[in-house]
Amino acid sequence: MKRLTPEHVGRRIAQRRRHKIERQLHAEGWYDPAARSDIDAVFVGGCGRSGTTVFKEVLNRHPRLACGPETSLFGLPFNIDNMAAPWGIDREELAAMQQESPNLVGFAERFAARFLAETGKQRWVEKTPNNIRAIGPMLTWFPNCRFIHLIRDGRDVACSLRHHPKERVVDGRIVPVNSNNPVEKSAKRWRDDTASGLAYRGHPRVLEVRYEAVVSQPAETFARVCEFIGERFDPAILDPSDAPPERPGQNLNNPGAGSGITPKSVGRWKKDLSAEERRRFFDIAGELLIALGYASDDAWVIDPDA
């Protein structure tokens, strides 16, 4: 298979999704393409199960950065019920805030101001994996923002997505769910979400961070992240925390995210994926896996240690 650059593969795959998102944005007045905000937010996104929750918990320990539960603000369509329960905020308060806001960007500004006033911190960090699907509009809406794209070996992501999510917000409540996702579904999600971010590789306000670097070289990785977002790196942010969650859904689906960084899940696909599943993954996402340097060919399909 010819080796292509991640940018080339990402842009080609992302093109289909970009058109769909643009159509949805123009169909909903709430998503005003002309809206702008000058807040210097830090947005974190990437395919689910790529380490985004552990990543944001480290940033949340920074004295100037505040990151709560996922908001799903930039998902389509926006739904305040997805925010109320995880954040422990009365739905009516959020509904009133929405009513007072001219558009999604205005709502985000109001919500961020409320959150920062509550925490006493200076800068909003918003982590929702699906942010990666709206990276283009978000970079336009927030011209002072920084966007961090987390990337993880798609084979490990497929293993982690197999029984994810374990919790959902249903009718305003966080409830347990049983998930059993086939490898094809997970491979497609990883391929498409990762491609959405790679389409903006090289953008001056986008930083690509590998999960494998987070867990193997945390100090160096977060020093680079802090430099990118213009904040001082404090090694204390790497210290694990056993403090109870600040909000009901602070680490929804990943309750141990604050307990420390560990590389134990790197390469789990070697034992968790069968040969048939490895083949199905490669057929869907092998090109991108190779472009990102996680594999050089398909030999691993037969021999995981190749």
C-alpha positions in Angstrom: 0.0 0.0 0.0 1.4 3.4 -1.0 2.3 5.5 2.1 0.3 8.8 2.1 0.7 11.7 4.5 -1.9 12.0 7.3 -2.9 15.4 5.9 -3.7 14.0 2.5 -5.7 11.1 3.9 -7.4 13.2 6.6 -8.6 15.9 4.2 -9.9 13.4 1.7 -11.9 11.4 4.3 -13.1 14.6 6.1 -14.5 16.2 3.0 -17.7 14.2 3.1 -18.4 15.1 6.7 -17.6 18.8 6.3 -20.3 19.2 3.7 -22.8 17.5 6.0 -21.9 19.7 8.9 -22.1 22.9 6.8 -25.5 22.0 5.6 -26.7 21.5 9.2 -25.2 24.7 10.4 -27.0 26.7 7.7 -30.3 24.9 8.4 -30.2 25.9 12.1 -30.4 29.6 12.9 -29.0 28.8 16.4 -25.7 27.9 14.6 -24.9 31.3 13.2 -21.9 31.0 10.8 -21.3 34.8 11.2 -21.1 34.7 15.0 -17.8 35.5 16.7 -16.4 35.4 20.3 -13.1 36.8 21.5 -12.8 34.4 24.5 -9.5 32.6 24.6 -10.9 29.1 25.2 -9.0 25.9 24.9 -10.9 23.2 23.1 -10.0 19.5 23.3 -11.4 16.9 20.9 -10.6 13.7 19.2 -12.2 10.3 18.7 -13.8 9.0 21.9 -11.6 6.8 24.0 -8.4 8.6 22.8 -7.5 9.9 26.3 -9.3 13.2 26.2 -10.8 12.8 29.7 -7.4 12.0 31.4 -5.9 14.9 29.4 -8.5 17.4 30.5 -8.2 16.3 34.1 -4.5 17.2 34.0 -5.3 20.6 32.6 -8.0 21.1 35.2 -5.4 20.9 37.9 -3.7 24.0 36.4 -4.3 27.1 38.6 -5.6 29.1 35.7 -7.6 26.5 33.7 -11.1 25.2 34.4 -12.5 22.2 32.7 -15.8 20.6 33.8 -17.9 17.8 32.4 -18.5 17.5 28.7 -20.9 20.2 27.4 -21.6 18.7 24.0 -22.2 22.3 23.0 -20.9 22.0 19.5 -22.7 18.7 18.7 -25.5 18.9 16.2 -28.2 19.5 17.3 -27.4 21.2 20.6 -29.5 19.9 23.6 -29.4 21.5 27.0 -30.5 18.2 28.6 -27.1 16.8 27.8 -25.6 19.5 30.0 -27.9 19.8 32.9 -27.4 16.4 34.6 -23.6 16.1 34.2 -23.1 19.6 35.4 -25.6 19.5 38.2 -27.2 22.7 36.9 -30.9 23.2 36.9 -32.3 22.7 33.5 -34.5 25.9 33.8 -31.4 28.0 34.4 -29.8 26.7 31.2 -33.0 27.2 29.3 -33.2 30.8 30.4 -29.5 31.3 29.4 -30.3 29.8 26.0 -33.4 32.1 25.7 -31.2 35.2 26.4 -28.5 34.2 23.9 -28.7 35.2 20.3 -26.9 32.0 19.1 -24.8 29.1 20.2 -21.6 31.2 20.4 -23.4 33.7 22.7 -24.6 30.9 24.9 -21.1 29.5 25.1 -19.8 32.9 26.2 -22.4 33.1 29.0 -21.9 29.6 30.1 -18.1 30.0 30.2 -18.4 33.2 32.2 -20.7 31.5 34.8 -18.3 28.6 35.1 -15.2 30.7 35.5 -16.9 32.9 38.1 -17.8 29.8 40.0 -14.3 28.3 39.9 -12.3 31.5 40.3 -10.1 30.6 37.4 -9.3 32.6 34.3 -9.6 30.3 31.3 -12.2 27.9 30.0 -11.1 24.4 28.8 -13.9 22.6 27.0 -13.4 18.9 26.4 -16.0 17.0 24.4 -14.6 14.3 21.9 -17.1 15.3 19.3 -15.6 18.8 19.2 -13.4 17.3 16.5 -16.4 17.0 14.2 -16.9 20.8 14.4 -13.3 21.9 14.4 -13.7 24.1 11.4 -16.6 26.2 12.6 -15.1 26.4 16.1 -11.9 27.9 14.8 -14.0 30.4 13.0 -16.4 31.2 15.8 -13.6 31.6 18.4 -10.6 33.3 16.6 -8.6 33.5 19.9 -9.1 29.9 20.8 -6.6 27.0 20.8 -7.7 23.5 19.7 -5.9 20.4 20.9 -6.5 17.2 18.8 -5.9 14.0 20.7 -4.9 11.0 18.5 -4.5 7.4 19.7 -3.7 4.1 17.9 -7.1 3.2 16.3 -6.8 -0.4 17.2 -6.6 0.4 20.9 -9.5 2.8 20.5 -11.6 0.0 18.9 -10.9 -2.1 22.0 -11.9 0.7 24.3 -15.0 1.6 22.3 -16.3 -2.0 22.4 -18.3 -1.5 25.6 -18.5 2.3 25.5 -20.5 4.2 26.6 -21.4 2.8 30.0 -23.5 5.8 30.9 -25.8 8.2 29.1 -27.9 11.1 29.9 -31.5 10.0 29.4 -34.5 12.3 30.3 -32.3 14.5 32.3 -30.7 11.7 34.3 -27.4 9.8 34.1 -28.2 6.1 33.6 -26.2 3.0 32.9 -26.3 1.4 29.5 -24.9 -1.8 28.0 -22.9 -1.2 24.8 -21.4 -3.8 22.5 -20.0 -2.1 19.4 -18.6 -4.2 16.6 -15.1 -3.4 15.4 -16.4 -2.1 12.1 -18.4 0.7 13.8 -15.4 1.7 16.0 -13.0 1.6 13.1 -15.2 3.9 11.0 -15.7 6.3 13.9 -11.9 6.4 14.6 -11.2 6.9 10.9 -13.7 9.7 10.4 -13.2 11.6 13.6 -9.4 11.5 13.3 -9.6 12.6 9.7 -11.7 15.6 10.7 -8.8 16.8 12.9 -6.1 15.9 10.4 -7.7 18.2 7.9 -6.5 21.1 10.0 -3.0 19.8 10.7 -0.6 22.7 10.4 -3.2 25.3 11.4 -1.5 27.8 13.8 -4.2 27.3 16.4 -4.3 23.5 16.3 -2.0 21.2 18.2 -1.9 17.5 17.6 -1.1 15.4 20.6 -0.6 11.6 20.6 -2.1 9.6 23.5 1.0 7.5 23.5 3.2 10.6 24.2 0.8 11.6 27.0 1.3 8.3 28.9 5.0 7.8 28.1 6.3 11.3 28.3 3.7 13.3 30.3 6.1 16.1 31.5 7.4 16.8 28.1 4.0 16.6 26.5 2.2 18.9 28.9 5.1 21.4 28.8 4.5 21.5 25.0 0.8 21.9 25.5 1.2 24.7 28.0 3.6 26.5 25.7 1.1 26.2 22.8 -1.8 27.6 24.8 0.4 30.3 26.4 0.3 29.1 30.0 3.1 28.4 32.4 3.8 24.7 32.9 3.5 23.6 36.5 4.7 20.0 37.1 2.2 19.6 39.9 -0.6 19.3 37.4 0.7 15.8 36.7 0.2 14.7 40.3 -2.8 12.3 40.5 -5.8 13.3 42.5 -8.1 11.2 44.7 -10.5 14.1 45.3 -14.1 13.3 44.7 -15.6 14.6 41.4 -16.6 18.2 41.4 -19.8 17.5 39.5 -22.1 14.5 38.8 -20.7 13.9 35.3 -17.2 15.3 35.8 -15.7 12.1 34.3 -18.7 10.4 32.8 -17.7 7.0 31.5 -14.2 7.3 33.0 -14.5 7.7 36.8 -10.8 7.0 37.3 -9.5 9.7 35.0 -8.1 11.8 37.8 -6.1 9.0 39.4 -3.0 9.3 37.3 -1.5 8.7 33.9 -0.6 5.1 33.0 0.6 3.4 29.8 -1.0 0.1 30.6 -3.5 0.3 27.8 -1.0 0.9 25.0 -1.0 -2.0 22.6 -4.0 -3.8 24.2 -5.3 -4.6 20.7 -2.7 -7.3 20.4 -4.6 -9.5 22.9 -8.1 -8.0 22.7 -8.7 -8.1 18.9 -9.1 -11.4 17.1 -7.4 -12.0 13.8 -10.8 -11.6 12.0 -11.4 -8.3 13.9 -7.9 -7.1 13.0 -8.7 -7.8 9.3 -12.0 -5.9 9.5 -10.4 -3.0 11.2 -7.6 -2.8 8.5 -10.1 -3.0 5.7 -11.8 0.1 7.0 -9.1 2.2 8.6 -5.8 0.6 7.6 -4.8 3.4 5.2 -5.1 6.0 8.0 -3.4 3.8 10.5 -0.4 3.5 8.1 -0.4 7.2 7.3 -0.1 8.0 11.0 2.8 5.7 11.5 1.0 3.2 13.7 1.7 0.4 11.2 3.9 0.1 8.1 1.7 -2.5 6.3 -0.9 -5.1 7.1 1.5 -7.8 8.5 0.1 -7.1 12.1 -3.2 -8.5 10.9 -1.8 -12.0 10.9 1.0 -11.5 13.5 0.3 -8.8 16.1 4.0 -8.6 16.9 5.1 -8.1 13.3 
